[in-house]
């Protein structure tokens, strides 16, 4: 449904040079990452895994970051390219940090392993989108 709405959106159509495939991929990766991070943190809490507070916190922070990034991507009429690039960079860094933390626990938690993969995919989608949007940046 989101892809259909984006195809018909006047705001999206007015964004000349915007790579819609990269944008759709990023939105989907952000959503998947948010979900994976939320499930991972909740599983750690439910299992009473001691010593996992940093991992839980990073997962919850990453879920918040990817949720915000996804919502910002869905509102192209208000894009400030410098802000969007900074947010994508921050989202990419948060995802990579969360992936690294979760991978430290991947041996004992399948959720951490899956979360790390979702985080890596989201970081890669951010990087692709940033590359695609560089041509839209105002000249200094």
RAHU-V263089 format. One line per field, one symbol per residue. ss: DSSP state (H for helix, E for strand, L for the rest). phi: phi as a letter, one per 40 degrees, with the letter a starting at -180 (. if undefined). burial: I if it has 9 or more other C-alpha atoms within 8 Angstrom, else O. Layout:
ss=???
phi=???
burial=???
//
This chain:
ss=LHHHHHHHLHHHHLLLLLLHHHHHHHHHHHHHHHHHHHHHHHHHHHLLLLLLHHHHHHHHHHHHHHHHHHHHHLLHHHLLHHHHHHHHHHHHHHHHHHHHHHHLLLLLLHHHHHHHHHHHHHHHHHHHHHHHHHHHLLLL
phi=.cccccccccccccccgccccccccccccccccdcccccccccccccgccgbcccdccccccdccccccdccccbccbdbdcccccccccccccccccccccccbccbaccccccdcccccccccccccccccdcccccc
burial=OOOOOOOOOOOIIOIOOIIOOIIIIIIOIIIIIIIIIIIIIIIIIOOOOOOOOOIIIIIIOIIIIIIOIIOIIOOIOOOOIOOIIOIIIOIIIIIIIIIIIIIOIIOOOOIIIIIIIIIIIIIIIIIIIIOIIOOOOOOO
//
